[in-house]
Each structure stands twice: as structure tokens, then as C-alpha cells.
Amino acid sequence: MVDLPAFEQGRHLLSVAQFSRSSLAQLFGLADAVEPFTRRRGICTVLDGAMLGSLFFEPSTRTRLSFESAFLRLGGEVTTTTGFTFSSMAKGESIADTARVVSGYSDVLVVRHPEVGSVAEFAAAATVPVINAGDGSGEHPSQALLDVYTLEKELGRRGRAVDGCRLAVLGDLRHGRTVHSLIRLLCLYRDLDFTVFAPAGLELPDEVAQAALVAGHRLRTAESVVAAVRGVDVVYATRVQRERLTAELAPASGGDLLNRRHLAQADNLDVIIMHPLPRDSRPDAFDLSPDVDDLPGLAIFQQTDNGLNIRMAIFLTALGVSAEAVRLTTKQRPWNASLRP
């Protein structure tokens, strides 16, 4: 991993490698502090006057809306662009020029780009903090942060800690940037067991597997989904990233990656189930089946909800705003989301 400065006020967030166990706990503490605003129980104006530049050069629904909603709930304003077609990059403008220009319109930038390393290139030219919202098959640090935050909460409800837990990671592990960032971030914890399963050609990159082993964790490859999920505490499933596949790498797969029958065969119907979304719910999509949605351990929508907390905490950290400043700029709101019909 590239040696990057710790994520703090005025810093870019490019990689999970910027966190220590203590800084991670501090970010999670901020995420807990903004819970009233994610639940629509109050108004926060701490970022009143601040502007977010939301730049998504690759399709996104949850991540873009989550970041933008997080900034708005802190009292800020948002400008946004999506896709290359509607940006000056379609005219041949460089990443560096674009970054320098939009920095003049914003106090912080969130950037998604389809090429690995592109967001770091963007950050090198920007004059305001840049948050990596996904760079090709590279990293997706905010997703990993919300995943681990969710993992702590879901295991905590069961009286368990992340330290010492057993995780199965399934799906496209080669191109799944969420998996890469998740495993690297979990290297901050102790005594983990990883079991991985992927279609042929989509296996976990050696450098990611090596990071887990160097951190003292155990990692094994399972020959089937059922074998992978047997006896684990958590299952993290990912879709096949077909948009990143060439014809020769496309797996000959159909049916479901993981469904209720697999979990029943593994005698593990109460396992915690996570997925970064989007989930391809079409028949034979080789993804997480909707037939698990009524199982007690399903946590995929808790992940999306927790994403608001984490992304609010990311903005507060990057802009140097304390939990006390948040408290002092809080007021009750006339509209209560719980009253919706």
C-alpha cells in the first residue's frame, strides 16, 4: 500500500490505509453522534455555507445520494455532475484541470471514477479535501468504513466483537473494490478467519490476501458456497462486476451466488448477511437471492442506513468540525419523519 497521511482535517480520504484502530474508533464515535440527524429527529446547521462538489464519472445511486444527503443533513449545499458526457472531460480536459477548477467552487469534493488511481490523481491537483467514492476496481473506503461500522453493530447485538469473528466473502473478489477495502480495513482487528469463494478467474488478488495474512489473520479458499458459509458469523456477498469483465473472463455462472437453500445446507440460517449493493435480483444473475430477505441476520439495508452516519462523520472530519460544534448547531425540526403516512 502507498504510504498516505492519516485522515484528519484538511486531508483527502483515498484509502482505508489512512486509518489506525484509534482513528477508526474516533470516526465511529462521530457517526454515533450524528444519529439523530440520520433518523430525522433534529436539524444540524454546522455546515451552513459549505459547498460539496459531487463528481461521479461512473454510474451510482446509493453512494452518490448517500454522500449528498449526508452533506445536506449537516446544513451544507451540493453541486453535482454525473457521467463524462456532461463534463468538460468529454472535451478532452485533464483530470488535473478539472480538479483545480471545481476546487474553486467547493469546500470538499466527492469523486468516483472508473480508473484505478484516478481519484488520487484528482486529489493531487485539488486545493480542497477529496473523498474517494470508488476508483475502478481499486478502493471504496467509505463503503468499507460503513461495512465495518455495521459489522460492529450487528455483532454487538449478538454479544460478539469483530475481533475473533469468522467471515465468508463471496462473489467477484477480483474486481470488487468493496471487498478489497473491507479486508484491508479489517486488518486493524485481531484474530479473524476469512473464507473466500469466487468463480474461476474472479479470485481475490494476491496482494489483498497477503495483507490479511501479514496482519495475522487466517484465510482459506472454499470449493463451494455451502462450504464457505458453514460455521461463519458473517457472510459478505458481492455481485459479479460484469461491466469490468472481458469476454474471456466472464464466468460461466447462473442461478444464485447465495440463497436460503445454501444457508440451510450449511446449517447457518441465522448468519449475518451483508452486501454492498446494488444487488442484481434478476433470475440467474449469480448474486444474493431475495429469498434470504426475511432471515433474521439480513443486514444489507442496515448498511445503507449506516452509510449516512459514516459519510456525515467523514465530512465532519475532513472539514475539522467537532461533535461539540455539531451539538451547538442542533435544533428541533417541525417535520418528523416518523409521522409520515
VENPEDA-V122114 format. One record per residue. N is the residue number from 0. RES is the residue in three letters. SS is DSSP state (~ for helix, > for strand, _ for the rest). Layout:
n: <N/N>
res: <RES/RES>
ss: <SS/SS>
This chain:
n: <0/1/2/3/4/5/6/7/8/9/10/11/12/13/14/15/16/17/18/19/20/21/22/23/24/25/26/27/28/29/30/31/32/33/34/35/36/37/38/39/40/41/42/43/44/45/46/47/48/49/50/51/52/53/54/55/56/57/58/59/60/61/62/63/64/65/66/67/68/69/70/71/72/73/74/75/76/77/78/79/80/81/82/83/84/85/86/87/88/89/90/91/92/93/94/95/96/97/98/99/100/101/102/103/104/105/106/107/108/109/110/111/112/113/114/115/116/117/118/119/120/121/122/123/124/125/126/127/128/129/130/131/132/133/134/135/136/137/138/139/140/141/142/143/144/145/146/147/148/149/150/151/152/153/154/155/156/157/158/159/160/161/162/163/164/165/166/167/168/169/170/171/172/173/174/175/176/177/178/179/180/181/182/183/184/185/186/187/188/189/190/191/192/193/194/195/196/197/198/199/200/201/202/203/204/205/206/207/208/209/210/211/212/213/214/215/216/217/218/219/220/221/222/223/224/225/226/227/228/229/230/231/232/233/234/235/236/237/238/239/240/241/242/243/244/245/246/247/248/249/250/251/252/253/254/255/256/257/258/259/260/261/262/263/264/265/266/267/268/269/270/271/272/273/274/275/276/277/278/279/280/281/282/283/284/285/286/287/288/289/290/291/292/293/294/295/296/297/298/299/300/301/302/303/304/305/306/307/308/309/310/311/312/313/314/315/316/317/318/319/320/321/322/323/324/325/326/327/328/329/330/331/332/333/334/335/336/337/338/339/340>
res: <MET/VAL/ASP/LEU/PRO/ALA/PHE/GLU/GLN/GLY/ARG/HIS/LEU/LEU/SER/VAL/ALA/GLN/PHE/SER/ARG/SER/SER/LEU/ALA/GLN/LEU/PHE/GLY/LEU/ALA/ASP/ALA/VAL/GLU/PRO/PHE/THR/ARG/ARG/ARG/GLY/ILE/CYS/THR/VAL/LEU/ASP/GLY/ALA/MET/LEU/GLY/SER/LEU/PHE/PHE/GLU/PRO/SER/THR/ARG/THR/ARG/LEU/SER/PHE/GLU/SER/ALA/PHE/LEU/ARG/LEU/GLY/GLY/GLU/VAL/THR/THR/THR/THR/GLY/PHE/THR/PHE/SER/SER/MET/ALA/LYS/GLY/GLU/SER/ILE/ALA/ASP/THR/ALA/ARG/VAL/VAL/SER/GLY/TYR/SER/ASP/VAL/LEU/VAL/VAL/ARG/HIS/PRO/GLU/VAL/GLY/SER/VAL/ALA/GLU/PHE/ALA/ALA/ALA/ALA/THR/VAL/PRO/VAL/ILE/ASN/ALA/GLY/ASP/GLY/SER/GLY/GLU/HIS/PRO/SER/GLN/ALA/LEU/LEU/ASP/VAL/TYR/THR/LEU/GLU/LYS/GLU/LEU/GLY/ARG/ARG/GLY/ARG/ALA/VAL/ASP/GLY/CYS/ARG/LEU/ALA/VAL/LEU/GLY/ASP/LEU/ARG/HIS/GLY/ARG/THR/VAL/HIS/SER/LEU/ILE/ARG/LEU/LEU/CYS/LEU/TYR/ARG/ASP/LEU/ASP/PHE/THR/VAL/PHE/ALA/PRO/ALA/GLY/LEU/GLU/LEU/PRO/ASP/GLU/VAL/ALA/GLN/ALA/ALA/LEU/VAL/ALA/GLY/HIS/ARG/LEU/ARG/THR/ALA/GLU/SER/VAL/VAL/ALA/ALA/VAL/ARG/GLY/VAL/ASP/VAL/VAL/TYR/ALA/THR/ARG/VAL/GLN/ARG/GLU/ARG/LEU/THR/ALA/GLU/LEU/ALA/PRO/ALA/SER/GLY/GLY/ASP/LEU/LEU/ASN/ARG/ARG/HIS/LEU/ALA/GLN/ALA/ASP/ASN/LEU/ASP/VAL/ILE/ILE/MET/HIS/PRO/LEU/PRO/ARG/ASP/SER/ARG/PRO/ASP/ALA/PHE/ASP/LEU/SER/PRO/ASP/VAL/ASP/ASP/LEU/PRO/GLY/LEU/ALA/ILE/PHE/GLN/GLN/THR/ASP/ASN/GLY/LEU/ASN/ILE/ARG/MET/ALA/ILE/PHE/LEU/THR/ALA/LEU/GLY/VAL/SER/ALA/GLU/ALA/VAL/ARG/LEU/THR/THR/LYS/GLN/ARG/PRO/TRP/ASN/ALA/SER/LEU/ARG/PRO>
ss: <_/_/_/_/_/_/_/_/_/_/_/_/>/_/_/~/~/~/_/_/~/~/~/~/~/~/~/~/~/~/~/~/~/_/~/~/~/~/_/_/_/_/>/>/_/_/_/_/_/_/>/>/>/>/>/>/_/_/_/_/_/~/~/~/~/~/~/~/~/~/~/~/~/_/_/_/>/>/>/>/>/>/_/_/_/_/_/~/~/~/~/_/_/_/~/~/~/~/~/~/~/~/~/_/_/_/_/>/>/>/>/>/>/_/_/_/_/~/~/~/~/~/~/~/~/_/_/_/>/>/>/>/>/>/>/_/_/_/_/_/~/~/~/~/~/~/~/~/~/~/~/~/~/~/~/~/~/_/_/_/_/_/_/_/_/>/>/>/>/>/_/_/_/_/_/_/~/~/~/~/~/~/~/~/~/~/_/_/_/_/_/_/>/>/>/>/>/_/_/_/_/_/_/_/_/~/~/~/~/~/~/~/~/~/_/_/_/>/>/>/>/_/_/_/~/~/~/~/~/_/_/_/_/>/>/>/>/_/_/_/_/~/~/~/_/_/_/_/_/_/_/_/_/_/_/_/_/>/_/~/~/~/~/~/~/_/_/_/_/_/_/>/>/>/>/_/_/_/_/_/_/_/_/_/_/_/_/>/_/~/~/~/_/_/_/_/_/>/_/~/~/~/~/~/~/~/~/~/~/~/~/~/~/~/~/~/~/~/_/_/_/_/~/~/~/~/~/~/_/>/>/_/_/_/_/_/~/~/~/_/_>
